[in-house]
Amino acid sequence: MSKFPNIYKNGLVLGKFYPFHKGHQYLIESAAKQCERLTVLVCSLKDETIPGNLRYDWIRRTFGSSNFNIVHITDDVMQYPKGDEDEFFWDVWIGIIMQELPNIDVVFTSENYGKELAKRIGFKYPNMKIDSVEVDKLREKYPVSGTAIRNNPLENWQYIPDIVKPYFMKKIVLVGPESTGKSMLATKLAEYYGSKHVPEYGREYTEKYVIGQRQIELDDLEYIAIGHVKFAKEIALDNARNAKNSKLLILDTDLIVTQIWSEIYFKKVPKKVVSLQNDYIQKGDLYLLMDIDIDWVDDGTREFPMLRKWHYDRIEQELKKRNLNYVKIGGNYLGNRDDRFEMAKKIIDECINDGYLFKKFYTYT
């Protein structure tokens, strides 16, 4: 016998999904079991901190089958009624719903508004019979809210779907000039914290397509920026699904450094290199600025030993201008003692234990 004996033709779930969490996922999955086809309205406003198109994409990728109709509502309309007699609010939302789902016969919610919405649609359209079904209204199965996750995602990590976790991962970005130990440190930190790191995509790209073949071109920097963002998201999602610790994401270099390399080579920066810096995967919570107090090593790919000081200062200037959290990491490699690793680990542990440090601007010298 089915757990849900009543089967509807066209069901509706609507919400802000701000962010999408496992309680929402349970609501949608429960509704889908009772419907031949389920429409999910993802409602967002422009000034919300988590972009609406990203929330829409999370749900679309989670429920991307023919039984689902996922719709992004971007109308800048009020999200809550002003009171019990706010007829205008209900008329606006009933109009939006009927435009997207004119043959609705049931609405599923985990909130109080479901019964009122069904009643008002039935009153406005007397020939329609609209049911309301409540799913885990008391939040017994998933005791979480979007507000709780926004306020403290790491403490509510178990309630965040894997597809959403990359957005909330604390991103530790290693930046610095050539030959300052970024790649080695990124690898060691990722191993220590139990996840994969994001390698420097620009290095992989130039080794494959440029070095020994031709001169680098301005378009290459754009391809590097696009590839770096795509690569970072792929690794972050893999960490969300498989890593022992998926709360941290270690990145070797970011697009701020790509921008500065473009300045060095071409005295200008492609638009894509700048615009992609606004992608969430590029917004570091903590930057580790690698000092130039170790020798420059020619590995066949490095070109600018004479620019190390200028390059270091230019990166720091950019970090300061953007008011980003950063720490200067220095120290030589002496035998089995890795000063840089120990210093970086100490700083990251402080940030994990005192989460406010991720938000407070500071430098260590």
C-alpha positions in Angstrom: 0.0 0.0 0.0 1.3 3.4 -1.0 2.3 5.8 1.8 0.5 8.5 -0.2 -2.8 7.0 -1.4 -4.2 10.2 -3.1 -2.8 10.8 -6.5 -3.2 14.3 -8.1 -2.6 15.3 -11.7 -1.0 18.7 -11.2 0.6 19.7 -8.0 2.4 22.9 -6.9 5.3 23.7 -4.5 6.4 27.2 -4.2 9.0 29.0 -2.1 12.1 31.1 -1.8 14.4 28.2 -1.2 16.8 30.6 0.4 18.8 28.5 0.3 17.6 25.1 -0.9 18.0 22.6 2.0 17.1 19.0 2.8 13.7 20.0 4.3 12.8 21.6 0.9 14.1 18.5 -0.9 11.9 16.3 1.3 8.9 18.5 0.6 9.4 18.3 -3.1 10.1 14.6 -3.2 7.0 13.9 -1.0 4.8 16.0 -3.3 6.2 14.4 -6.4 5.1 11.0 -5.1 1.5 12.2 -5.0 1.4 13.9 -8.4 1.6 12.9 -12.0 3.4 16.2 -12.6 4.7 18.7 -10.1 5.5 22.4 -10.7 8.0 24.1 -8.4 8.0 27.9 -8.4 11.3 29.3 -7.2 10.6 32.9 -6.1 13.4 35.4 -5.6 14.1 39.1 -5.2 17.1 41.0 -6.7 18.5 42.2 -3.3 18.7 38.7 -1.7 22.2 37.6 -0.9 22.0 34.2 -2.6 21.2 34.8 -6.3 17.8 33.5 -7.4 19.2 32.0 -10.6 21.6 29.9 -8.5 18.7 28.7 -6.2 16.7 27.9 -9.4 19.7 26.0 -10.8 20.1 23.9 -7.7 16.5 22.7 -7.8 16.5 22.3 -11.6 19.6 20.1 -11.4 18.2 18.1 -8.5 14.7 17.5 -10.1 15.5 17.6 -13.8 13.0 15.1 -15.2 9.9 15.2 -17.3 7.7 14.8 -14.2 8.8 18.2 -13.0 8.3 21.7 -14.2 10.8 24.1 -12.5 10.0 27.8 -12.9 12.0 30.8 -11.7 9.7 33.7 -10.7 11.7 36.9 -10.8 8.8 39.3 -10.4 9.7 42.0 -7.8 6.6 41.5 -5.7 5.9 41.3 -2.0 6.7 38.0 -0.4 4.3 38.2 2.6 0.8 39.7 3.1 0.6 42.8 5.2 -2.3 41.3 7.2 -5.3 39.0 7.0 -7.1 41.4 4.7 -4.3 42.0 2.2 -6.4 41.0 -0.8 -3.9 42.6 -3.2 -1.1 40.3 -2.1 -3.2 37.1 -2.6 -4.6 38.4 -6.0 -1.0 39.0 -7.3 0.2 35.6 -6.3 -2.9 33.7 -7.5 -2.4 35.4 -10.8 1.3 34.3 -11.0 0.3 30.7 -10.0 -2.6 30.4 -12.5 -0.4 31.8 -15.3 2.2 29.0 -14.7 -0.2 26.2 -13.6 -3.8 26.9 -14.7 -4.9 23.3 -14.1 -3.6 23.1 -10.5 -5.4 20.7 -8.2 -3.2 20.6 -5.1 -0.6 22.8 -3.3 2.0 21.3 -1.0 3.6 23.3 1.7 5.5 23.0 5.0 4.0 26.3 6.2 0.7 27.8 7.3 -0.1 29.5 4.0 -1.0 26.4 2.1 -4.6 26.1 3.2 -5.3 29.8 2.8 -3.8 29.8 -0.7 -5.9 26.7 -1.7 -9.1 28.3 -0.2 -8.5 31.6 -2.1 -7.9 29.9 -5.4 -11.0 27.9 -5.0 -13.0 31.0 -4.1 -11.7 32.9 -7.1 -12.2 29.9 -9.5 -15.3 28.1 -8.1 -15.1 25.3 -10.7 -11.7 24.2 -9.5 -11.2 21.9 -6.5 -7.9 22.7 -4.9 -6.5 20.6 -2.1 -3.8 21.5 0.4 -1.3 19.0 1.8 1.1 19.8 4.6 4.5 18.0 4.7 6.6 17.9 7.9 5.1 21.2 9.1 6.6 20.8 12.5 10.0 20.1 10.9 10.5 16.9 12.9 12.3 15.1 10.1 14.5 18.1 9.1 14.7 20.6 12.0 16.2 23.4 9.9 15.3 26.6 8.2 16.9 28.7 5.5 17.6 31.5 8.0 19.5 29.1 10.2 21.6 27.9 7.3 22.3 31.5 6.2 23.4 32.5 9.7 25.6 29.4 10.3 26.0 27.0 7.4 28.8 25.0 8.9 26.8 24.1 12.0 23.9 23.0 9.8 26.1 21.2 7.2 24.1 17.9 7.5 21.0 19.6 6.3 22.6 21.1 3.1 22.3 19.0 -0.1 25.6 18.2 -1.8 24.7 20.4 -4.8 24.4 23.4 -2.5 27.5 22.8 -0.3 30.1 24.4 -2.7 28.4 27.8 -2.2 28.9 27.6 1.6 32.3 26.0 1.7 34.9 28.2 3.4 37.3 29.0 0.6 41.0 29.3 1.4 42.8 30.9 -1.6 46.6 30.8 -2.0 48.0 33.7 -3.9 51.5 35.0 -4.6 54.2 35.5 -7.3 56.0 32.6 -9.1 58.0 30.1 -7.1 56.6 30.9 -3.6 55.4 27.4 -2.8 51.6 27.8 -3.5 51.1 24.5 -5.2 53.0 22.5 -2.6 51.3 24.2 0.3 47.8 23.8 -1.3 48.4 20.1 -1.8 49.6 19.6 1.8 46.7 21.6 3.3 44.1 19.7 1.3 45.6 16.4 2.4 45.7 17.6 6.0 42.1 18.8 6.0 40.7 15.8 4.1 39.7 17.0 0.7 40.9 17.7 -2.8 42.3 21.1 -3.6 41.7 23.2 -6.8 45.0 23.2 -8.7 46.2 26.2 -10.7 44.2 25.8 -13.9 46.3 28.5 -15.7 49.4 26.4 -15.3 47.7 23.2 -16.6 46.3 25.2 -19.5 49.6 26.8 -20.6 51.6 23.6 -20.2 49.1 21.9 -22.5 48.4 24.6 -25.1 51.1 27.3 -25.0 54.6 26.5 -23.6 56.9 25.2 -26.3 54.2 25.8 -29.0 53.5 29.5 -29.3 53.3 32.9 -27.5 50.5 33.3 -25.0 47.6 35.5 -26.3 45.0 37.7 -24.6 42.2 35.2 -25.4 44.1 32.5 -23.5 43.6 34.5 -20.3 39.8 34.4 -20.9 39.9 30.6 -21.5 41.9 30.2 -18.3 39.3 32.2 -16.3 36.4 30.2 -17.7 38.2 26.9 -17.1 39.3 27.9 -13.6 35.8 28.6 -12.5 34.4 25.4 -14.1 37.3 23.3 -12.6 36.8 24.8 -9.2 33.1 24.0 -9.2 33.7 20.4 -10.3 36.2 19.8 -7.5 34.0 21.5 -4.9 31.0 19.3 -5.9 33.2 16.2 -5.8 34.4 17.2 -2.3 30.8 17.7 -1.2 30.0 14.1 -2.3 33.2 12.3 -1.3 35.6 14.3 0.9 36.1 13.5 4.6 35.9 17.2 5.2 33.9 19.1 2.7 33.5 22.4 4.7 36.8 23.8 3.4 37.9 24.3 -0.2 41.6 25.0 -0.8 42.3 26.9 -4.1 45.8 27.3 -5.6 45.4 30.8 -7.2 42.3 32.7 -8.3 41.2 35.2 -10.9 42.7 38.2 -9.1 46.1 36.6 -9.9 44.9 35.9 -13.4 44.0 39.6 -13.8 47.5 40.6 -12.7 49.1 38.2 -15.1 47.1 39.7 -17.8 48.4 43.2 -16.8 52.0 41.8 -16.9 51.6 40.3 -20.3 49.2 42.6 -22.1 48.7 45.8 -20.0 45.0 45.1 -20.2 42.4 42.5 -18.8 39.7 40.6 -20.7 36.2 41.4 -19.5 35.6 37.7 -18.6 38.5 37.7 -16.3 36.9 40.5 -14.4 33.3 39.4 -14.5 34.0 35.9 -13.3 35.6 37.2 -10.2 32.0 37.8 -9.0 31.2 34.0 -9.2 30.7 32.6 -5.7 33.4 30.0 -6.2 35.9 32.8 -6.5 35.0 34.6 -3.4 37.6 33.6 -0.9 37.0 33.8 2.9 40.7 33.8 3.6 43.7 34.5 1.4 47.2 33.2 2.1 49.6 35.6 0.5 52.9 33.7 -0.1 56.0 35.7 0.7 59.1 35.9 -1.7 61.5 35.0 1.1 62.5 31.7 -0.6 64.7 31.3 -3.7 63.2 31.6 -7.2 63.5 28.2 -9.0 63.4 27.9 -12.8 61.1 24.9 -13.5 60.8 25.7 -17.3 57.5 27.5 -17.0 58.5 30.5 -14.9 59.6 33.8 -16.6 59.8 36.7 -14.3 62.3 36.4 -11.4 63.0 40.2 -11.6 59.3 41.0 -11.0 58.8 39.1 -7.8 58.7 42.1 -5.5 56.5 44.1 -7.8 54.2 41.1 -8.3 53.9 40.5 -4.5 53.2 44.2 -3.8 50.6 44.3 -6.7 48.7 41.3 -5.3 48.7 42.7 -1.8 47.5 46.1 -3.1 44.6 44.3 -4.8 43.7 42.3 -1.6 43.7 45.6 0.4 41.7 47.5 -2.2 39.0 44.8 -2.1 39.1 44.7 1.8 39.7 40.9 1.7 40.9 38.8 4.7 44.5 37.9 4.1 47.5 36.5 5.9 51.2 36.8 4.9 52.8 33.4 4.9 56.6 33.3 5.0 59.4 31.0 6.1 61.9 28.7 4.5 61.9 25.0 4.1 64.4 23.6 6.5 64.8 19.8 6.6 61.6 18.2 7.6 60.2 21.4 9.1 57.8 23.2 6.8 57.3 26.7 8.4 54.8 27.8 5.8 52.6 24.7 6.3 52.6 25.1 10.1 51.8 28.8 9.9 49.0 28.3 7.4 47.5 25.4 9.4 47.6 27.5 12.5 45.7 30.4 10.9 43.1 28.2 9.2 42.5 26.4 12.5 41.9 29.7 14.2 39.4 30.7 11.6 37.6 27.3 12.0 37.4 27.6 15.8 36.5 31.3 15.7 34.3 31.7 12.7 34.2 35.5 13.0 37.8 35.6 11.8 36.6 34.6 8.3 34.7 38.0 8.2 37.2 40.3 10.0 39.9 42.0 7.9 43.3 41.3 9.3 46.9 40.6 8.2 49.7 38.6 9.8 53.3 39.6 9.1 
